[in-house]
Amino acid sequence: MPSVALAVALCAMVATALPSPGLFVAIGLGIAAIGTGWLGYRTRGAPGFRRLAGAAAITIGAMSCSLGMLRVVLALAAIDRLDQMLGPR
């Protein structure tokens, strides 16, 4: 499970750099990486590397999810600024 979580987290990080639908994919894959990383981390009988990989997937997933959300906020702020520049209708 931790290897799947790391793969999903790395795909989410790559999706943060992609154009338009990439930000939504990054948010979705980031949430998936956090969930699968948590499942991999909480297995107490797993070796240390697997638990560490789960924790890394949680961290990378959270970073990519927050970067995706930041891109959404910046896009909405740019749209609002353009709307203000056009003036009242």
N, CA and C atoms as an extended XYZ file, in Angstrom:
267
Properties=species:S:1:pos:R:3:atomname:S:1:resname:S:1:resid:I:1 pbc="F F F"
N         0.796       -1.200        0.000 N   MET     1
C         0.000        0.000        0.000 CA  MET     1
C         0.848        1.279        0.000 C   MET     1
N         1.952        1.355        0.732 N   PRO     2
C         2.735        2.595        0.715 CA  PRO     2
C         3.344        2.910       -0.655 C   PRO     2
N         3.670        1.876       -1.426 N   SER     3
C         4.221        2.163       -2.754 CA  SER     3
C         3.157        2.759       -3.663 C   SER     3
N         1.918        2.302       -3.528 N   VAL     4
C         0.808        2.897       -4.287 CA  VAL     4
C         0.581        4.330       -3.821 C   VAL     4
N         0.664        4.549       -2.514 N   ALA     5
C         0.467        5.886       -1.974 CA  ALA     5
C         1.546        6.844       -2.477 C   ALA     5
N         2.785        6.377       -2.523 N   LEU     6
C         3.859        7.230       -3.047 CA  LEU     6
C         3.682        7.511       -4.529 C   LEU     6
N         3.234        6.522       -5.280 N   ALA     7
C         3.011        6.739       -6.709 CA  ALA     7
C         1.903        7.760       -6.940 C   ALA     7
N         0.828        7.662       -6.166 N   VAL     8
C        -0.270        8.621       -6.290 CA  VAL     8
C         0.202       10.014       -5.877 C   VAL     8
N         1.008       10.089       -4.828 N   ALA     9
C         1.513       11.381       -4.361 CA  ALA     9
C         2.429       12.021       -5.400 C   ALA     9
N         3.268       11.241       -6.034 N   LEU    10
C         4.152       11.794       -7.059 CA  LEU    10
C         3.374       12.218       -8.296 C   LEU    10
N         2.335       11.469       -8.655 N   CYS    11
C         1.469       11.895       -9.766 CA  CYS    11
C         0.755       13.196       -9.422 C   CYS    11
N         0.357       13.351       -8.170 N   ALA    12
C        -0.287       14.593       -7.743 CA  ALA    12
C         0.679       15.760       -7.821 C   ALA    12
N         1.935       15.529       -7.463 N   MET    13
C         2.918       16.603       -7.523 CA  MET    13
C         3.207       16.998       -8.965 C   MET    13
N         3.223       16.034       -9.863 N   VAL    14
C         3.414       16.343      -11.280 CA  VAL    14
C         2.209       17.104      -11.818 C   VAL    14
N         1.022       16.746      -11.349 N   ALA    15
C        -0.202       17.399      -11.832 CA  ALA    15
C        -0.273       18.862      -11.429 C   ALA    15
N         0.456       19.255      -10.387 N   THR    16
C         0.438       20.664       -9.997 CA  THR    16
C         1.091       21.547      -11.041 C   THR    16
N         1.962       20.995      -11.856 N   ALA    17
C         2.649       21.781      -12.874 CA  ALA    17
C         1.942       21.756      -14.227 C   ALA    17
N         0.901       20.950      -14.357 N   LEU    18
C         0.199       20.846      -15.630 CA  LEU    18
C        -0.774       21.999      -15.814 C   LEU    18
N        -1.135       22.295      -17.075 N   PRO    19
C        -2.096       23.375      -17.309 CA  PRO    19
C        -3.493       23.053      -16.773 C   PRO    19
N        -4.443       23.783      -17.186 N   SER    20
C        -5.782       23.948      -16.629 CA  SER    20
C        -6.380       22.789      -15.828 C   SER    20
N        -6.630       21.609      -16.348 N   PRO    21
C        -7.259       20.640      -15.448 CA  PRO    21
C        -6.283       20.058      -14.433 C   PRO    21
N        -5.010       20.376      -14.550 N   GLY    22
C        -4.006       19.830      -13.645 CA  GLY    22
C        -4.220       20.223      -12.198 C   GLY    22
N        -4.733       21.423      -11.961 N   LEU    23
C        -4.934       21.851      -10.585 CA  LEU    23
C        -6.026       21.038       -9.903 C   LEU    23
N        -7.066       20.691      -10.648 N   PHE    24
C        -8.130       19.870      -10.059 CA  PHE    24
C        -7.668       18.425       -9.876 C   PHE    24
N        -6.883       17.939      -10.805 N   VAL    25
C        -6.311       16.588      -10.673 CA  VAL    25
C        -5.364       16.541       -9.479 C   VAL    25
N        -4.590       17.606       -9.291 N   ALA    26
C        -3.655       17.662       -8.162 CA  ALA    26
C        -4.399       17.634       -6.835 C   ALA    26
N        -5.519       18.334       -6.765 N   ILE    27
C        -6.299       18.329       -5.524 CA  ILE    27
C        -6.864       16.931       -5.262 C   ILE    27
N        -7.423       16.314       -6.291 N   GLY    28
C        -8.000       14.977       -6.126 CA  GLY    28
C        -6.964       13.928       -5.797 C   GLY    28
N        -5.858       13.944       -6.524 N   LEU    29
C        -4.815       12.958       -6.244 CA  LEU    29
C        -4.127       13.231       -4.909 C   LEU    29
N        -4.056       14.481       -4.517 N   GLY    30
C        -3.488       14.804       -3.206 CA  GLY    30
C        -4.328       14.232       -2.080 C   GLY    30
N        -5.635       14.357       -2.210 N   ILE    31
C        -6.529       13.779       -1.199 CA  ILE    31
C        -6.410       12.256       -1.195 C   ILE    31
N        -6.310       11.663       -2.385 N   ALA    32
C        -6.143       10.203       -2.464 CA  ALA    32
C        -4.813        9.759       -1.860 C   ALA    32
N        -3.763       10.539       -2.083 N   ALA    33
C        -2.456       10.195       -1.515 CA  ALA    33
C        -2.469       10.302        0.001 C   ALA    33
N        -3.169       11.292        0.520 N   ILE    34
C        -3.271       11.429        1.978 CA  ILE    34
C        -4.006       10.219        2.564 C   ILE    34
N        -5.090        9.810        1.915 N   GLY    35
C        -5.860        8.668        2.415 CA  GLY    35
C        -5.099        7.360        2.350 C   GLY    35
N        -4.476        7.089        1.216 N   THR    36
C        -3.734        5.822        1.094 CA  THR    36
C        -2.455        5.848        1.931 C   THR    36
N        -1.854        7.018        2.070 N   GLY    37
C        -0.676        7.127        2.939 CA  GLY    37
C        -1.036        6.877        4.391 C   GLY    37
N        -2.207        7.357        4.794 N   TRP    38
C        -2.660        7.121        6.161 CA  TRP    38
C        -2.908        5.638        6.404 C   TRP    38
N        -3.487        4.959        5.417 N   LEU    39
C        -3.697        3.513        5.568 CA  LEU    39
C        -2.376        2.770        5.673 C   LEU    39
N        -1.381        3.213        4.900 N   GLY    40
C        -0.070        2.575        4.975 CA  GLY    40
C         0.672        2.906        6.252 C   GLY    40
N         0.457        4.089        6.785 N   TYR    41
C         1.179        4.510        7.988 CA  TYR    41
C         0.650        3.859        9.257 C   TYR    41
N        -0.649        3.673        9.318 N   ARG    42
C        -1.220        3.197       10.577 CA  ARG    42
C        -1.087        1.696       10.789 C   ARG    42
N        -0.521        0.946        9.831 N   THR    43
C        -0.301       -0.483       10.027 CA  THR    43
C         0.878       -0.671       10.982 C   THR    43
N         0.599       -1.105       12.174 N   ARG    44
C         1.635       -1.170       13.205 CA  ARG    44
C         2.659       -2.281       12.955 C   ARG    44
N         2.243       -3.361       12.330 N   GLY    45
C         3.150       -4.479       12.119 CA  GLY    45
C         4.063       -4.321       10.913 C   GLY    45
N         3.895       -3.243       10.163 N   ALA    46
C         4.692       -3.042        8.951 CA  ALA    46
C         6.111       -2.621        9.319 C   ALA    46
N         7.078       -2.951        8.447 N   PRO    47
C         8.449       -2.499        8.704 CA  PRO    47
C         8.541       -0.972        8.671 C   PRO    47
N         9.647       -0.470        9.187 N   GLY    48
C         9.826        0.973        9.302 CA  GLY    48
C         9.780        1.706        7.976 C   GLY    48
N        10.347        1.092        6.926 N   PHE    49
C        10.370        1.770        5.634 CA  PHE    49
C         8.972        1.966        5.081 C   PHE    49
N         8.104        0.990        5.260 N   ARG    50
C         6.733        1.116        4.741 CA  ARG    50
C         5.959        2.205        5.483 C   ARG    50
N         6.154        2.278        6.784 N   ARG    51
C         5.485        3.343        7.546 CA  ARG    51
C         6.052        4.705        7.162 C   ARG    51
N         7.343        4.776        6.940 N   LEU    52
C         7.968        6.029        6.521 CA  LEU    52
C         7.498        6.442        5.132 C   LEU    52
N         7.313        5.476        4.239 N   ALA    53
C         6.790        5.774        2.903 CA  ALA    53
C         5.348        6.272        2.989 C   ALA    53
N         4.572        5.730        3.900 N   GLY    54
C         3.210        6.215        4.099 CA  GLY    54
C         3.196        7.647        4.607 C   GLY    54
N         4.094        7.955        5.539 N   ALA    55
C         4.186        9.326        6.051 CA  ALA    55
C         4.662       10.286        4.966 C   ALA    55
N         5.582        9.840        4.123 N   ALA    56
C         6.040       10.682        3.015 CA  ALA    56
C         4.922       10.927        2.011 C   ALA    56
N         4.106        9.920        1.767 N   ALA    57
C         2.971       10.094        0.855 CA  ALA    57
C         1.958       11.076        1.419 C   ALA    57
N         1.750       11.041        2.733 N   ILE    58
C         0.851       12.013        3.358 CA  ILE    58
C         1.398       13.430        3.174 C   ILE    58
N         2.689       13.595        3.377 N   THR    59
C         3.308       14.913        3.266 CA  THR    59
C         3.272       15.435        1.836 C   THR    59
N         3.655       14.609        0.893 N   ILE    60
C         3.659       15.034       -0.506 CA  ILE    60
C         2.237       15.279       -0.997 C   ILE    60
N         1.305       14.443       -0.577 N   GLY    61
C        -0.094       14.639       -0.952 CA  GLY    61
C        -0.661       15.934       -0.392 C   GLY    61
N        -0.315       16.258        0.839 N   ALA    62
C        -0.792       17.509        1.437 CA  ALA    62
C        -0.186       18.715        0.731 C   ALA    62
N         1.086       18.622        0.364 N   MET    63
C         1.721       19.729       -0.351 CA  MET    63
C         1.087       19.935       -1.712 C   MET    63
N         0.857       18.860       -2.453 N   SER    64
C         0.279       19.014       -3.787 CA  SER    64
C        -1.172       19.457       -3.716 C   SER    64
N        -1.900       19.009       -2.707 N   CYS    65
C        -3.281       19.449       -2.530 CA  CYS    65
C        -3.329       20.942       -2.209 C   CYS    65
N        -2.447       21.402       -1.341 N   SER    66
C        -2.440       22.824       -1.005 CA  SER    66
C        -1.952       23.675       -2.173 C   SER    66
N        -1.007       23.173       -2.962 N   LEU    67
C        -0.579       23.917       -4.150 CA  LEU    67
C        -1.688       23.988       -5.189 C   LEU    67
N        -2.445       22.923       -5.347 N   GLY    68
C        -3.584       22.939       -6.258 CA  GLY    68
C        -4.644       23.925       -5.805 C   GLY    68
N        -4.911       23.969       -4.500 N   MET    69
C        -5.886       24.922       -3.980 CA  MET    69
C        -5.396       26.357       -4.134 C   MET    69
N        -4.097       26.557       -3.978 N   LEU    70
C        -3.534       27.888       -4.177 CA  LEU    70
C        -3.713       28.350       -5.619 C   LEU    70
N        -3.531       27.433       -6.561 N   ARG    71
C        -3.740       27.790       -7.968 CA  ARG    71
C        -5.197       28.130       -8.251 C   ARG    71
N        -6.126       27.444       -7.610 N   VAL    72
C        -7.547       27.763       -7.780 CA  VAL    72
C        -7.832       29.154       -7.236 C   VAL    72
N        -7.306       29.462       -6.059 N   VAL    73
C        -7.523       30.779       -5.452 CA  VAL    73
C        -6.918       31.877       -6.318 C   VAL    73
N        -5.727       31.652       -6.850 N   LEU    74
C        -5.101       32.657       -7.706 CA  LEU    74
C        -5.885       32.860       -8.999 C   LEU    74
N        -6.416       31.802       -9.559 N   ALA    75
C        -7.225       31.932      -10.775 CA  ALA    75
C        -8.508       32.700      -10.488 C   ALA    75
N        -9.142       32.439       -9.354 N   LEU    76
C       -10.347       33.175       -8.989 CA  LEU    76
C       -10.040       34.643       -8.711 C   LEU    76
N        -8.889       34.912       -8.099 N   ALA    77
C        -8.502       36.303       -7.853 CA  ALA    77
C        -8.220       37.029       -9.164 C   ALA    77
N        -7.620       36.360      -10.124 N   ALA    78
C        -7.362       36.977      -11.422 CA  ALA    78
C        -8.662       37.256      -12.163 C   ALA    78
N        -9.608       36.344      -12.084 N   ILE    79
C       -10.906       36.563      -12.722 CA  ILE    79
C       -11.631       37.742      -12.071 C   ILE    79
N       -11.564       37.837      -10.746 N   ASP    80
C       -12.193       38.950      -10.046 CA  ASP    80
C       -11.548       40.278      -10.425 C   ASP    80
N       -10.233       40.281      -10.558 N   ARG    81
C        -9.528       41.515      -10.934 CA  ARG    81
C        -9.907       41.926      -12.362 C   ARG    81
N       -10.001       40.980      -13.263 N   LEU    82
C       -10.406       41.309      -14.632 CA  LEU    82
C       -11.847       41.833      -14.668 C   LEU    82
N       -12.690       41.291      -13.824 N   ASP    83
C       -14.060       41.754      -13.751 CA  ASP    83
C       -14.126       43.196      -13.227 C   ASP    83
N       -13.272       43.515      -12.266 N   GLN    84
C       -13.227       44.881      -11.751 CA  GLN    84
C       -12.679       45.858      -12.786 C   GLN    84
N       -11.756       45.397      -13.605 N   MET    85
C       -11.176       46.272      -14.630 CA  MET    85
C       -12.186       46.604      -15.723 C   MET    85
N       -13.109       45.701      -15.990 N   LEU    86
C       -14.107       45.949      -17.023 CA  LEU    86
C       -15.162       46.963      -16.589 C   LEU    86
N       -15.307       47.158      -15.311 N   GLY    87
C       -16.245       48.143      -14.802 CA  GLY    87
C       -17.646       47.594      -14.678 C   GLY    87
N       -18.565       48.489      -14.254 N   PRO    88
C       -19.953       48.036      -14.079 CA  PRO    88
C       -20.624       47.781      -15.423 C   PRO    88
N       -21.585       46.918      -15.382 N   ARG    89
C       -22.265       46.569      -16.631 CA  ARG    89
C       -23.569       47.267      -16.755 C   ARG    89
